[in-house]
């Protein structure tokens, strides 16, 4: 009887451990439409061990339930592929530059929907970042402030913005044809000599940072 009781106790304990649920709650930056809920939810559901996901567009909050502890970086990576950004408690938030701060830096508008000439907007002797974005692009509003701060911190980096406005604009059609642009955010980096260094699709400031350091 003692053996049976001990075995039963171990079985119950093992079952309880197996059924333990780990919960994470965090903000999701870059959600720009109701449909983004489903996209973000699907991405989080693919994280191994996740059993339940709730993403609410109105509050920009997410809740993830899993059968194992999930690292914050796993969540960031899953959402980052889509241009979204997971923000946990105490995470620093990069703020947009003020108009005064921006005016003091080498930041210019290269296009507001019209066709553009990359060569005429290069900053001689500097790395020039071309930021393709649109007002309706949620992830763009997450990435652009980070690029601006990068320019603020680096005297040898300039920023040129290309506002596509809509996919039917001349700028969007040109970018789609010339650069095979399929989505936003999208960034192209040119070196101090004017040569193309590399392109980055999505919200990935670290890749951009590596390009302006001359690392591909």
Sine and cosine of phi, psi and omega as CSV:
sin_phi,cos_phi,sin_psi,cos_psi,sin_omega,cos_omega
0.00,0.00,-0.67,0.74,0.01,-1.00
-0.89,0.46,-0.62,0.78,0.00,-1.00
-0.90,0.43,-0.66,0.75,0.01,-1.00
-0.91,0.42,-0.68,0.73,0.00,-1.00
-0.89,0.45,-0.67,0.74,0.01,-1.00
-0.90,0.44,-0.69,0.73,0.00,-1.00
-0.90,0.44,-0.65,0.76,0.00,-1.00
-0.91,0.42,-0.64,0.77,0.01,-1.00
-0.90,0.44,-0.67,0.75,0.03,-1.00
-0.90,0.44,-0.62,0.78,0.00,-1.00
-0.90,0.43,-0.70,0.72,0.01,-1.00
-0.90,0.44,-0.67,0.75,0.00,-1.00
-0.90,0.44,-0.68,0.73,0.01,-1.00
-0.90,0.44,-0.64,0.77,0.01,-1.00
-0.91,0.42,-0.67,0.75,-0.01,-1.00
-0.90,0.44,-0.65,0.76,0.01,-1.00
-0.91,0.42,-0.67,0.74,-0.02,-1.00
-0.90,0.43,-0.48,0.88,-0.04,-1.00
-1.00,-0.05,0.06,1.00,-0.01,-1.00
-0.88,0.47,0.70,-0.72,-0.02,-1.00
-0.93,-0.37,0.75,-0.66,0.04,-1.00
-0.96,-0.27,0.79,-0.62,-0.10,-0.99
-0.91,-0.41,0.69,-0.72,0.09,-1.00
-0.79,-0.62,0.68,-0.74,0.10,-1.00
-0.78,-0.63,0.66,-0.76,-0.07,-1.00
-0.30,-0.95,0.23,-0.97,0.07,-1.00
-1.00,0.04,0.44,-0.90,0.08,-1.00
-0.84,-0.55,0.93,-0.36,0.02,-1.00
-1.00,0.00,0.57,-0.82,0.03,-1.00
0.97,-0.23,-0.05,1.00,0.04,-1.00
-0.96,0.28,0.87,-0.49,-0.08,-1.00
-0.89,-0.45,-0.06,1.00,0.00,-1.00
-0.37,-0.93,0.29,-0.96,0.00,-1.00
-0.86,0.51,-0.55,0.84,-0.01,-1.00
-0.92,0.40,-0.34,0.94,0.02,-1.00
-0.91,0.41,-0.44,0.90,0.04,-1.00
-0.82,0.57,-0.79,0.61,-0.05,-1.00
-0.89,0.45,-0.64,0.77,-0.01,-1.00
-0.90,0.43,-0.72,0.69,0.01,-1.00
-0.92,0.39,-0.64,0.77,0.01,-1.00
-0.88,0.47,-0.71,0.70,0.00,-1.00
-0.87,0.49,-0.65,0.76,0.00,-1.00
-0.90,0.43,-0.67,0.74,-0.02,-1.00
-0.95,0.33,-0.52,0.85,0.02,-1.00
-0.92,0.39,-0.36,0.93,-0.01,-1.00
-0.99,0.14,-0.16,0.99,0.05,-1.00
-0.93,0.36,0.82,-0.57,-0.03,-1.00
-0.82,0.58,0.75,-0.66,0.03,-1.00
0.99,-0.13,-0.27,0.96,-0.02,-1.00
-0.97,0.24,0.74,-0.67,-0.03,-1.00
-0.90,-0.44,-0.35,0.94,-0.01,-1.00
-0.46,-0.89,0.68,-0.73,-0.03,-1.00
-0.70,-0.72,0.66,-0.75,0.10,-1.00
-0.72,-0.69,0.86,-0.52,0.06,-1.00
-0.83,-0.56,0.82,-0.58,-0.05,-1.00
-0.91,-0.42,0.89,-0.45,-0.06,-1.00
-0.89,0.46,-0.68,0.73,-0.08,-1.00
-0.87,0.49,-0.64,0.77,-0.04,-1.00
-0.99,-0.15,-0.19,0.98,-0.06,-1.00
0.85,0.52,0.56,0.83,-0.01,-1.00
-0.91,-0.42,0.49,-0.87,0.03,-1.00
-0.72,-0.70,0.50,-0.87,0.06,-1.00
-0.73,-0.68,0.79,-0.62,-0.02,-1.00
-0.84,-0.54,0.76,-0.65,0.07,-1.00
-0.92,-0.40,0.71,-0.70,-0.06,-1.00
-0.63,-0.78,0.29,-0.96,0.02,-1.00
-1.00,-0.03,0.04,1.00,0.03,-1.00
-0.52,-0.85,0.33,-0.95,0.07,-1.00
-0.90,0.44,0.76,-0.65,0.01,-1.00
-0.96,-0.28,0.80,-0.60,0.02,-1.00
-0.95,0.30,0.57,-0.82,0.02,-1.00
-0.85,0.52,-0.59,0.81,-0.01,-1.00
-0.90,0.43,-0.49,0.87,0.05,-1.00
-0.91,0.42,-0.65,0.76,0.02,-1.00
-0.93,0.37,-0.70,0.71,0.00,-1.00
-0.87,0.49,-0.67,0.74,-0.02,-1.00
-0.91,0.41,-0.68,0.73,-0.02,-1.00
-0.88,0.47,-0.67,0.74,-0.02,-1.00
-0.99,0.15,-0.52,0.85,-0.03,-1.00
-0.88,0.47,-0.50,0.87,0.02,-1.00
-0.88,0.47,-0.41,0.91,-0.02,-1.00
-0.99,-0.17,-0.03,1.00,-0.03,-1.00
1.00,-0.06,-0.09,1.00,0.04,-1.00
-0.99,0.13,0.26,-0.97,-0.01,-1.00
-0.70,-0.71,0.82,-0.57,0.07,-1.00
-0.99,0.14,0.76,-0.65,0.02,-1.00
-0.83,-0.56,0.91,-0.42,0.00,-1.00
-1.00,-0.08,0.21,-0.98,0.01,-1.00
-0.82,0.57,0.70,-0.72,0.02,-1.00
0.97,0.25,0.02,1.00,0.09,-1.00
-0.93,0.37,0.70,-0.71,0.05,-1.00
-0.94,0.33,0.61,-0.80,0.03,-1.00
-0.93,-0.37,0.83,-0.55,-0.01,-1.00
-0.98,0.21,0.87,-0.50,-0.04,-1.00
-1.00,0.00,0.50,-0.87,0.05,-1.00
-0.92,0.40,0.60,-0.80,0.04,-1.00
-0.90,0.43,0.49,-0.87,0.11,-0.99
-0.97,0.25,0.25,-0.97,0.01,-1.00
-0.86,0.50,-0.61,0.80,0.00,-1.00
-0.92,0.39,-0.68,0.73,0.01,-1.00
-0.90,0.44,-0.67,0.74,-0.03,-1.00
-0.91,0.40,-0.62,0.78,-0.03,-1.00
-0.91,0.42,-0.42,0.91,-0.03,-1.00
-1.00,0.09,-0.08,1.00,-0.05,-1.00
-0.93,-0.37,0.19,-0.98,0.01,-1.00
-1.00,0.10,0.94,0.34,0.00,-1.00
-0.83,-0.56,0.84,-0.55,-0.05,-1.00
-0.69,-0.73,0.38,-0.93,0.10,-1.00
-1.00,-0.02,0.83,-0.55,0.01,-1.00
-1.00,-0.08,-0.43,0.90,-0.01,-1.00
-0.30,-0.95,0.61,-0.79,0.14,-0.99
-0.87,-0.50,0.80,0.60,0.03,-1.00
0.97,-0.22,-0.33,0.94,-0.01,-1.00
-1.00,0.08,0.24,-0.97,0.04,-1.00
-0.87,0.50,0.47,-0.88,-0.10,-1.00
-0.70,-0.71,0.31,-0.95,0.04,-1.00
-0.84,-0.54,0.96,-0.27,-0.04,-1.00
-0.80,0.60,-0.73,0.68,-0.11,-0.99
-0.86,0.52,-0.59,0.81,-0.05,-1.00
-0.97,0.24,-0.17,0.99,-0.03,-1.00
-0.93,-0.37,0.09,1.00,0.05,-1.00
-0.93,0.36,0.58,-0.81,0.04,-1.00
-0.99,-0.13,0.96,-0.29,-0.06,-1.00
-0.82,0.57,0.74,-0.67,0.04,-1.00
0.98,0.19,0.07,1.00,0.00,-1.00
-0.78,-0.62,0.32,-0.95,0.22,-0.98
-0.97,0.23,0.78,-0.63,0.00,-1.00
-0.93,-0.36,0.86,-0.51,0.02,-1.00
-0.99,-0.13,0.82,-0.58,0.11,-0.99
-0.97,-0.23,0.91,-0.41,-0.06,-1.00
-0.98,-0.21,0.96,-0.29,0.05,-1.00
-1.00,0.04,0.84,-0.55,-0.09,-1.00
-0.50,-0.87,-0.01,-1.00,0.09,-1.00
-0.40,-0.91,0.49,-0.87,-0.04,-1.00
-0.85,0.52,-0.57,0.82,-0.05,-1.00
-0.99,0.14,-0.04,1.00,-0.04,-1.00
-1.00,0.01,0.97,-0.23,-0.01,-1.00
-0.84,0.55,-0.78,0.62,0.01,-1.00
-0.86,0.52,-0.48,0.88,0.03,-1.00
-0.89,0.45,-0.60,0.80,0.00,-1.00
-0.95,0.32,-0.28,0.96,0.07,-1.00
-1.00,0.09,-0.66,0.75,-0.08,-1.00
-0.98,0.20,-0.69,0.72,-0.11,-0.99
-0.82,0.57,-0.70,0.71,0.04,-1.00
-0.86,0.51,-0.55,0.84,0.02,-1.00
-0.93,0.37,-0.63,0.78,0.03,-1.00
-0.92,0.40,-0.66,0.75,0.02,-1.00
-0.87,0.49,-0.66,0.75,0.02,-1.00
-0.92,0.40,-0.57,0.82,0.05,-1.00
-0.89,0.46,-0.67,0.74,0.05,-1.00
-0.90,0.43,-0.64,0.77,0.00,-1.00
-0.89,0.46,-0.54,0.84,-0.05,-1.00
-1.00,0.00,-0.16,0.99,-0.10,-1.00
-0.77,-0.64,0.93,-0.37,-0.04,-1.00
-0.92,0.39,-0.33,0.94,-0.05,-1.00
-0.99,-0.17,0.34,0.94,-0.02,-1.00
-0.81,-0.59,0.72,-0.69,0.05,-1.00
-0.86,-0.51,0.42,-0.91,0.00,-1.00
-0.83,-0.56,0.74,-0.67,0.10,-0.99
-0.83,-0.56,0.82,-0.57,-0.05,-1.00
-0.98,-0.18,0.64,-0.77,0.05,-1.00
-0.83,-0.56,0.97,-0.24,-0.02,-1.00
-1.00,0.08,0.96,-0.30,-0.03,-1.00
-0.94,0.34,-0.42,0.91,0.00,-1.00
0.91,0.41,-0.85,0.53,0.06,-1.00
-0.44,-0.90,0.34,-0.94,-0.08,-1.00
-0.93,0.38,-0.26,0.97,0.01,-1.00
-1.00,-0.01,-0.04,1.00,-0.04,-1.00
-0.95,0.32,0.32,-0.95,0.02,-1.00
-0.89,0.45,-0.61,0.79,0.00,-1.00
-0.90,0.43,-0.68,0.73,-0.01,-1.00
-0.91,0.40,-0.68,0.73,0.02,-1.00
-0.90,0.44,-0.63,0.78,0.01,-1.00
-0.92,0.40,-0.70,0.71,-0.01,-1.00
-0.91,0.42,-0.61,0.79,0.02,-1.00
-0.91,0.42,-0.65,0.76,-0.01,-1.00
-0.96,0.27,-0.75,0.66,-0.12,-0.99
-0.98,0.20,-0.59,0.81,-0.12,-0.99
-0.89,-0.45,0.08,1.00,-0.01,-1.00
0.85,0.52,0.59,0.81,-0.01,-1.00
-0.89,0.45,0.79,-0.61,-0.01,-1.00
-0.87,-0.49,-0.22,0.98,-0.02,-1.00
-0.16,-0.99,0.18,-0.98,0.00,-1.00
-0.87,-0.49,0.43,-0.90,-0.03,1.00
-0.94,0.35,0.42,-0.91,0.04,-1.00
-0.57,-0.82,0.73,-0.68,-0.05,-1.00
-0.74,-0.67,0.65,-0.76,0.12,-0.99
-0.85,-0.53,0.66,-0.75,-0.03,-1.00
-0.87,-0.50,0.73,-0.68,0.04,-1.00
-0.87,-0.49,0.61,-0.79,-0.05,-1.00
-0.98,0.20,0.11,-0.99,0.02,-1.00
-0.85,0.53,-0.40,0.92,0.02,-1.00
-1.00,0.00,0.05,1.00,0.03,-1.00
1.00,0.05,-0.02,1.00,-0.01,-1.00
-0.99,0.10,0.56,-0.83,0.01,-1.00
-0.91,0.41,0.77,-0.64,-0.02,-1.00
-0.99,-0.17,-0.71,0.70,-0.02,-1.00
0.11,-0.99,0.19,-0.98,0.00,-1.00
-0.80,-0.60,0.47,-0.88,0.01,-1.00
-0.73,-0.68,0.80,-0.59,0.08,-1.00
-0.96,-0.28,0.74,-0.67,0.01,-1.00
0.99,-0.15,0.05,-1.00,-0.05,-1.00
-1.00,0.04,0.99,0.13,-0.06,-1.00
-0.69,-0.73,0.99,0.13,-0.04,-1.00
-0.92,0.40,-0.48,0.88,-0.02,-1.00
-0.91,0.40,-0.63,0.78,0.06,-1.00
-0.90,0.43,-0.63,0.78,0.03,-1.00
-0.91,0.42,-0.66,0.75,0.01,-1.00
-0.87,0.49,-0.64,0.77,0.01,-1.00
-0.92,0.40,-0.60,0.80,-0.01,-1.00
-0.91,0.41,-0.63,0.78,-0.02,-1.00
-0.99,0.16,-0.05,1.00,0.14,-0.99
-0.99,-0.14,0.05,1.00,0.02,-1.00
0.99,0.13,0.29,0.96,0.00,-1.00
-0.93,-0.36,0.79,-0.61,-0.02,-1.00
-0.99,-0.15,0.00,0.00,0.00,0.00
